[in-house]
């Protein structure tokens, strides 16, 4: 059986810290594992942006089939100001609730 390119799932995601003062935007092909990695890095004191600010709480995600689309969207969203990111998050998460439970 020959698999066609693009039959995968990639996620753009936005995570934050407990007080929602910092946003981190990233992409992954496995959101459950990636969220776990962010949590692990935070507790281990690694020197990444996400670990420095304890950014482990999922606020927003989008699904893509093509990695190129996910990368392009990540670049677009990363350039946005905070207010625009909040508006995007509120399209699926109006109360800015933590959505980690969806991927545990």
Secondary structure, 3 states (H helix, E strand, C coil): CCCCCCCCCEEEEEEECCCCCCEEEEEECCHHHHHHHHHHHHHHCCCCHHHHCCCCEEEEEEEECCHHHHHHHHHHHHCCCHHHHHHHHHCCCCCCCCCHHHHC
